Amino acid sequence: MSGIIEKLNLEHNEDDADVAYGILEKIEDRAAAVVSPTRVIFASISALIILSATFFVFIWVIPYDRVKLEVVYMQGGPGHVVLAELENDGSREISSVYLSMRFIDKDGNEQGRSDFSSNTIPAHSTVAGDNLEMLISGLSVWENYTIEITLDYENYAGETRTEIWNHQVGEWTRENFRNSVDYKFL
């Protein structure tokens, strides 16, 4: 009896397999008629356009505030050099910008100062140059110092933002500092 049941199950499985292969052949024929290389290319281009538009909206349309300040400190025979680069990565301009860098010795005395101000800094732009440089000569390169940086600006929403950063320098001949204001959607 068990041999007959196995034979019936085997025949039943072969019939199911034939039906499944028949359905698969019909699906393949229909898919080949519907999916063509032109349609695949069109769908890919459409997806790329949608992703690009989404990227554009996030970078340029949605207002957000992102300001960064990169500072490079170098020391050598003639003295100390502090270079700064102010970057407005936000999607809107910032205004009433004031940046102050102070070079302070271990006793708390100011040994050098550089001030920068600007009415506006456009979105997605960077400011660097002579106004963001500080040269301090005549001081020992064997001492440790503090660079105190104060940044004040008004964002697109009219809020005044103030950031203060302190960096201890002097142990190395070159140091880089990346400062950023907290990222904020306006």
Beta strands, then each sheet from edge to edge (+ up, - down):
strand 1: 64-65
strand 2: 67-75
strand 3: 79-88
strand 4: 94-104
strand 5: 110-121
strand 6: 125-137
strand 7: 145-154
strand 8: 160-169
strand 9: 174-180
strand 10: 184-185
sheet 1: 1+ 10-
sheet 2: 6+ 3- 2+ 9-
sheet 3: 5+ 4- 7+ 8-
end
